[in-house]
């Protein structure tokens, strides 16, 4: 019996996951997307895995450029996370006009200020996985974040803080 897509999505949505912003600098512009499917893959070498929609522009640009940054978002970043998860979004720099950021040293990609940490990464390879690709990223630098920051979580289709309250308010 096939698994119902809506039921599958609801089941996975019940799993609270941290939220990151993946950004790529392609020489002309900046591209970014919100991701909550990030996992540690290996300590030696340091690798993380990120699932991206295979037909999406961020995966295409990442494959072309070969490097990116991942900012682990804090609860106040909920509005930024929403901006970057919307279809038809403009350039990353336009979405961040009111948000402080800088560039990662190796990739040159955008890193948000106030995140829990950030990873400057090199693309190891893309692995096809259904309607997504798994990007295996070698971490070339770990950038410190705000040690007092409260993490942003995605749970049941909403951005929340660890208490389950709506994030980014107040």
ABEGO torsion letter per residue (X at the ends): XBBBAAAAAAAAAABBBBBBBBBBBAGABBBBBBBABBBBABAOBBBBBBBBBAABAAAAAAAAAGBBBBBBBBAAAAAAAAAAABBGBBBAAAAAAABBBBBBAAAGBBBBBGBABBBBBBBABBBBBEABBBBBBBBABBBBBBAABBBBBBBGGBBBBAAGBBBGBX
